[in-house]
Amino acid sequence: MIEWAETEEALLILLSLRVPNFDPFHQICNPFFTKTLSYPSMTLGSGGSSVVVPRNFRLLEELERGEKGIGDGTVSYGMDDGDDIYMRSWTGTIIGPHNTVHEGRIYQLKLFCDKDYPEKPPSVRFHSRINMTCVNHETGVVEPKKFGLLANWQREYTMEDILTQLKKEMAAPHNRKLVQPPEGTYF
């Protein structure tokens, strides 16, 4: 497996290149690498060497997807600070699912992607108060041991997957009718 060196300077150089048809997520444009790569588990050449997409490229792809909108528009996410070159702090929004006590409510969450993301999951914390079995009632932290996606994290999972699964968890029988804190209150 080939791991790319991941430095702030290297990322900035690649992003500043004005090379026609350069797609940093799926192609490497330089005379030594001319193969198109597929994401997330990439193969380079016929030797079968596996290349891991650098963290920042992965997060740029997630940012692009989050900005385009997800599915029916009831789940969204984006960066907290566009100048944060490490892309660590994110905000997510979930509109509560129909036919639940969450219906019509807008929940804000904070996601923090540490340097080990996507090898390890981001930390996830509700900013809006919510009563769910997988959320710490005092801090709003989504507890990994109680939320399967975080407990069984795999590199190909995304922040979108986390938000979508949390929305499904809101509609689960054990959460759909739980008494909720007043709307507009925060942790």
Residue frames as qw, qx, qy, qz and C-alpha x, y, z in Angstrom:
[[0.000, 0.890, 0.456, 0.000, 0.00, 0.00, 0.00],
 [0.408, 0.267, -0.006, 0.873, 1.35, 3.43, -0.94],
 [0.200, -0.821, -0.448, 0.292, 0.46, 6.26, 1.43],
 [0.345, 0.713, 0.089, 0.604, 0.83, 9.81, 0.15],
 [0.357, -0.151, -0.385, 0.838, 2.69, 12.29, 2.29],
 [0.107, -0.809, -0.527, -0.238, 0.06, 14.63, 3.63],
 [0.377, -0.293, -0.217, 0.851, 1.30, 18.11, 4.30],
 [0.155, 0.815, 0.321, -0.456, -0.32, 21.48, 4.23],
 [0.018, -0.633, 0.425, 0.647, 2.23, 22.72, 1.70],
 [0.169, -0.013, 0.892, 0.419, 1.74, 19.79, -0.69],
 [0.208, 0.626, 0.745, -0.102, -2.03, 20.22, -0.61],
 [0.098, 0.830, 0.099, -0.540, -1.80, 23.94, -1.27],
 [0.088, -0.439, 0.640, 0.624, 0.55, 23.37, -4.20],
 [0.180, 0.229, 0.915, 0.279, -1.76, 20.79, -5.75],
 [0.147, 0.743, 0.611, -0.232, -4.83, 22.95, -5.26],
 [0.024, 0.788, -0.075, -0.611, -3.13, 26.01, -6.72],
 [0.321, -0.100, 0.738, 0.586, -2.16, 24.26, -9.95],
 [0.519, 0.527, 0.091, -0.667, -4.10, 25.52, -12.90],
 [0.131, -0.178, 0.896, 0.385, -3.83, 22.33, -14.92],
 [0.606, 0.084, -0.279, -0.740, -6.68, 21.78, -17.42],
 [0.830, -0.081, -0.457, -0.310, -8.88, 18.80, -16.52],
 [0.260, 0.242, -0.790, 0.499, -7.16, 18.29, -13.15],
 [0.710, -0.487, -0.226, -0.455, -9.55, 16.55, -10.80],
 [0.002, -0.552, 0.723, -0.416, -7.71, 16.11, -7.47],
 [0.710, -0.188, 0.483, -0.476, -10.21, 13.51, -6.29],
 [0.914, 0.212, 0.320, -0.132, -9.97, 11.06, -9.15],
 [0.779, 0.553, -0.062, 0.289, -6.88, 11.81, -11.23],
 [0.549, -0.626, 0.190, 0.520, -3.24, 12.46, -10.65],
 [0.578, 0.804, 0.061, 0.124, -1.92, 14.83, -13.31],
 [0.206, -0.806, 0.499, 0.242, 1.81, 14.61, -13.64],
 [0.545, 0.532, -0.580, -0.288, 4.02, 12.88, -16.18],
 [0.067, 0.296, -0.937, 0.175, 4.75, 9.95, -13.86],
 [0.259, 0.281, 0.853, -0.357, 1.14, 9.13, -12.97],
 [0.270, 0.099, -0.413, -0.864, -1.33, 9.09, -15.82],
 [0.232, -0.291, -0.920, -0.127, -3.85, 6.51, -14.68],
 [0.466, -0.459, -0.079, -0.753, -7.34, 7.49, -13.56],
 [0.133, 0.060, -0.882, 0.448, -7.94, 6.29, -10.03],
 [0.503, -0.517, -0.517, -0.460, -11.21, 5.21, -8.48],
 [0.156, -0.401, 0.517, -0.740, -12.22, 6.15, -4.93],
 [0.383, -0.866, 0.293, -0.132, -12.00, 5.06, -2.08],
 [0.748, -0.352, 0.510, 0.238, -9.76, 2.03, -2.53],
 [0.479, 0.796, -0.219, -0.297, -7.63, 2.96, -5.49],
 [0.867, -0.051, 0.379, 0.321, -5.47, 0.83, -7.70],
 [0.139, 0.853, -0.332, -0.377, -2.54, 2.26, -9.61],
 [0.243, 0.537, -0.755, -0.286, -1.21, 0.42, -12.66],
 [0.834, 0.040, -0.462, -0.299, -1.38, -3.31, -13.32],
 [0.349, 0.276, -0.788, 0.426, 0.77, -4.28, -10.33],
 [0.562, -0.549, -0.602, -0.146, -2.24, -3.97, -8.03],
 [0.321, -0.023, -0.451, 0.833, -0.61, -1.47, -5.65],
 [0.192, -0.786, -0.585, -0.054, -3.27, 0.18, -3.53],
 [0.224, 0.278, -0.119, 0.926, -3.21, 3.96, -3.05],
 [0.205, -0.647, -0.648, 0.346, -5.02, 5.62, -0.14],
 [0.117, 0.779, 0.248, 0.564, -6.62, 8.99, -0.87],
 [0.289, 0.117, -0.441, 0.842, -5.10, 11.65, 1.40],
 [0.101, -0.535, -0.684, 0.485, -7.31, 12.94, 4.21],
 [0.082, 0.500, 0.059, -0.860, -7.63, 16.44, 2.80],
 [0.220, 0.071, -0.677, -0.698, -8.65, 15.22, -0.66],
 [0.204, -0.377, -0.904, 0.001, -11.28, 13.03, 0.96],
 [0.062, -0.587, -0.504, 0.631, -12.59, 15.98, 2.99],
 [0.122, 0.327, -0.286, -0.892, -12.65, 18.22, -0.10],
 [0.241, -0.148, -0.835, -0.472, -14.81, 15.62, -1.83],
 [0.194, -0.520, -0.787, 0.271, -17.13, 15.49, 1.18],
 [0.013, -0.489, -0.173, 0.855, -17.33, 19.28, 1.24],
 [0.189, 0.124, -0.549, -0.805, -18.28, 19.38, -2.43],
 [0.282, -0.322, -0.877, -0.220, -20.99, 16.78, -1.86],
 [0.180, -0.526, -0.634, 0.537, -22.30, 18.54, 1.25],
 [0.054, 0.386, -0.044, -0.920, -22.56, 21.84, -0.62],
 [0.239, -0.032, -0.700, -0.673, -24.57, 20.23, -3.42],
 [0.668, -0.149, 0.191, -0.704, -27.16, 18.94, -0.98],
 [0.039, -0.140, 0.988, -0.053, -28.03, 15.42, 0.03],
 [0.018, 0.353, 0.935, 0.026, -31.11, 13.49, -1.06],
 [0.080, -0.751, -0.609, -0.244, -34.35, 15.19, -0.09],
 [0.111, 0.643, -0.100, 0.751, -32.61, 18.13, 1.62],
 [0.667, -0.688, -0.131, -0.255, -33.38, 17.08, 5.19],
 [0.799, -0.436, 0.106, 0.400, -29.69, 16.42, 5.92],
 [0.476, 0.815, -0.107, 0.312, -26.85, 18.83, 5.16],
 [0.713, -0.557, 0.028, 0.425, -23.33, 19.67, 6.31],
 [0.481, 0.780, -0.081, 0.391, -20.46, 22.04, 5.67],
 [0.600, 0.067, -0.379, 0.701, -17.28, 23.45, 7.14],
 [0.315, -0.812, -0.364, 0.330, -17.43, 25.86, 10.07],
 [0.145, -0.834, 0.218, 0.485, -14.52, 27.93, 8.80],
 [0.786, 0.613, 0.067, 0.040, -13.66, 28.07, 5.09],
 [0.217, 0.840, -0.464, 0.177, -10.13, 29.22, 5.99],
 [0.692, -0.462, 0.542, -0.118, -9.41, 26.12, 8.08],
 [0.467, 0.548, -0.639, -0.272, -6.89, 24.33, 5.86],
 [0.061, -0.200, 0.960, -0.184, -7.04, 21.24, 8.08],
 [0.566, -0.163, -0.478, -0.652, -10.82, 20.99, 7.54],
 [0.186, 0.009, -0.892, 0.412, -11.46, 19.77, 11.08],
 [0.186, 0.309, 0.610, -0.705, -14.60, 21.52, 12.29],
 [0.154, -0.221, -0.710, -0.651, -17.93, 20.90, 10.53],
 [0.414, 0.126, 0.447, -0.783, -21.58, 21.69, 11.17],
 [0.083, -0.192, -0.911, -0.356, -24.38, 19.33, 10.26],
 [0.461, 0.044, 0.199, -0.864, -28.13, 19.86, 10.13],
 [0.064, -0.202, -0.966, -0.150, -30.88, 17.28, 10.32],
 [0.505, -0.135, -0.032, -0.852, -34.57, 18.06, 9.86],
 [0.431, -0.095, 0.813, -0.381, -36.52, 15.58, 11.97],
 [0.080, -0.074, -0.898, -0.427, -38.25, 12.71, 10.19],
 [0.535, -0.224, -0.251, -0.775, -42.02, 12.61, 9.59],
 [0.813, -0.325, -0.374, -0.307, -44.37, 10.80, 11.95],
 [0.662, -0.130, -0.516, 0.529, -42.03, 11.17, 14.94],
 [0.331, -0.848, -0.268, 0.315, -41.71, 13.62, 17.83],
 [0.452, -0.369, 0.274, 0.764, -38.80, 15.07, 15.82],
 [0.396, 0.593, 0.579, 0.396, -40.97, 16.03, 12.82],
 [0.131, 0.914, 0.205, 0.326, -40.28, 19.59, 11.65],
 [0.517, -0.811, 0.136, 0.238, -37.54, 20.21, 14.21],
 [0.588, 0.713, -0.292, 0.246, -34.17, 21.42, 12.99],
 [0.811, -0.535, 0.097, 0.216, -31.21, 19.86, 14.78],
 [0.335, 0.842, -0.402, 0.132, -27.70, 21.30, 14.57],
 [0.937, -0.274, 0.054, 0.212, -24.66, 19.10, 15.17],
 [0.023, 0.861, -0.498, -0.104, -20.91, 19.60, 15.37],
 [0.981, 0.105, 0.025, 0.159, -18.56, 17.11, 13.77],
 [0.160, -0.864, 0.460, 0.132, -14.83, 17.19, 14.40],
 [0.933, 0.326, -0.104, 0.111, -12.53, 15.34, 12.01],
 [0.519, -0.737, 0.368, 0.230, -9.23, 14.83, 13.77],
 [0.127, 0.673, -0.642, -0.346, -5.97, 14.09, 11.94],
 [0.298, -0.121, 0.946, 0.047, -6.84, 10.36, 11.90],
 [0.632, 0.516, 0.393, -0.424, -10.06, 10.84, 9.89],
 [0.772, -0.111, -0.153, -0.606, -11.23, 8.86, 7.89],
 [0.460, 0.168, -0.855, 0.168, -9.32, 5.98, 9.48],
 [0.137, -0.316, -0.768, 0.539, -11.13, 6.84, 12.71],
 [0.001, -0.749, -0.608, -0.264, -14.60, 8.42, 12.95],
 [0.042, 0.503, -0.117, 0.855, -15.16, 12.07, 13.69],
 [0.054, -0.291, -0.727, 0.620, -16.47, 13.08, 17.08],
 [0.184, -0.478, -0.557, -0.654, -20.16, 13.99, 16.79],
 [0.108, -0.316, -0.619, 0.710, -22.07, 16.23, 19.17],
 [0.002, 0.749, 0.589, 0.304, -25.58, 17.64, 18.98],
 [0.114, 0.150, -0.184, 0.965, -25.66, 21.39, 19.53],
 [0.556, -0.305, -0.183, -0.751, -29.47, 21.36, 19.64],
 [0.402, -0.200, 0.769, -0.455, -30.89, 19.57, 22.65],
 [0.711, 0.083, -0.521, -0.465, -32.33, 16.16, 21.78],
 [0.641, -0.301, 0.624, -0.330, -33.42, 13.07, 23.66],
 [0.818, 0.334, -0.419, -0.211, -32.11, 9.93, 21.91],
 [0.929, -0.362, 0.074, 0.031, -30.73, 6.70, 23.35],
 [0.830, 0.185, 0.000, 0.525, -27.32, 7.17, 21.65],
 [0.193, 0.703, -0.076, 0.680, -26.85, 10.80, 22.77],
 [0.410, -0.182, -0.583, 0.678, -25.39, 11.82, 26.14],
 [0.149, -0.816, -0.539, -0.148, -28.15, 13.82, 27.86],
 [0.399, -0.791, -0.094, 0.454, -25.72, 16.24, 29.51],
 [0.322, -0.500, 0.404, 0.695, -23.22, 16.95, 26.70],
 [0.631, 0.630, 0.002, -0.453, -25.02, 16.11, 23.45],
 [0.007, 0.520, -0.807, -0.279, -22.18, 13.79, 22.41],
 [0.896, 0.157, -0.237, -0.341, -23.21, 10.87, 20.22],
 [0.555, -0.525, 0.640, -0.079, -21.79, 7.93, 22.14],
 [0.382, 0.448, -0.729, -0.349, -19.95, 5.59, 19.77],
 [0.067, -0.063, 0.980, -0.174, -20.75, 2.47, 21.83],
 [0.382, 0.438, 0.662, -0.473, -24.47, 3.23, 21.47],
 [0.531, 0.704, -0.044, -0.470, -24.42, 4.27, 17.80],
 [0.903, 0.070, 0.399, 0.145, -23.52, 1.39, 15.50],
 [0.619, 0.749, 0.002, 0.238, -22.03, 3.40, 12.64],
 [0.019, -0.856, 0.442, -0.267, -19.41, 4.96, 14.92],
 [0.733, -0.431, 0.512, -0.118, -18.85, 1.75, 16.89],
 [0.813, 0.129, 0.517, 0.235, -18.19, -0.20, 13.67],
 [0.195, 0.866, -0.166, -0.430, -16.50, 2.61, 11.73],
 [0.782, 0.175, 0.425, 0.420, -15.02, 1.82, 8.31],
 [0.319, -0.317, 0.244, 0.859, -12.82, 4.12, 6.24],
 [0.075, 0.293, 0.637, 0.709, -15.37, 4.42, 3.44],
 [0.149, -0.762, -0.614, 0.142, -18.05, 5.86, 5.75],
 [0.225, 0.416, 0.093, 0.876, -18.63, 9.61, 5.49],
 [0.087, 0.123, 0.434, -0.889, -20.13, 12.45, 7.49],
 [0.541, 0.000, -0.335, -0.771, -23.17, 12.14, 5.22],
 [0.597, -0.119, -0.790, -0.070, -23.55, 8.52, 6.33],
 [0.221, -0.142, -0.683, 0.681, -23.41, 9.61, 9.98],
 [0.283, 0.116, 0.151, -0.940, -26.09, 12.28, 9.57],
 [0.609, -0.004, -0.527, -0.593, -28.34, 10.03, 7.48],
 [0.536, -0.132, -0.821, 0.145, -28.04, 7.21, 10.03],
 [0.044, -0.132, -0.555, 0.820, -28.78, 9.60, 12.92],
 [0.477, 0.046, -0.128, -0.869, -31.95, 10.67, 11.11],
 [0.661, -0.068, -0.692, -0.282, -32.94, 6.99, 10.74],
 [0.358, -0.093, -0.772, 0.517, -32.16, 6.49, 14.43],
 [0.242, 0.016, 0.258, -0.935, -34.61, 9.31, 15.26],
 [0.679, 0.024, -0.285, -0.676, -37.33, 7.30, 13.53],
 [0.401, 0.074, -0.907, 0.106, -36.43, 4.02, 15.26],
 [0.567, -0.559, -0.547, -0.257, -39.12, 2.66, 17.62],
 [0.626, -0.450, -0.411, 0.487, -37.04, 3.35, 20.74],
 [0.290, -0.194, -0.037, 0.937, -36.52, 7.04, 19.80],
 [0.008, 0.401, 0.556, 0.728, -39.52, 8.11, 17.74],
 [0.405, -0.720, -0.441, -0.351, -41.81, 8.91, 20.71],
 [0.563, -0.265, -0.422, 0.660, -39.33, 9.99, 23.41],
 [0.114, -0.948, -0.264, 0.134, -40.27, 13.24, 25.14],
 [0.602, 0.406, 0.021, 0.687, -38.05, 16.00, 23.74],
 [0.298, -0.431, -0.248, 0.815, -36.59, 19.13, 25.33],
 [0.286, 0.832, 0.268, -0.392, -38.18, 22.42, 24.28],
 [0.678, 0.537, 0.249, 0.435, -37.34, 23.38, 20.72],
 [0.201, 0.872, -0.088, 0.438, -34.61, 26.01, 20.41],
 [0.597, -0.746, 0.294, -0.036, -32.63, 24.86, 23.47],
 [0.633, 0.605, -0.462, 0.142, -28.97, 23.93, 23.23],
 [0.878, -0.278, -0.225, 0.317, -26.31, 21.88, 25.02]]
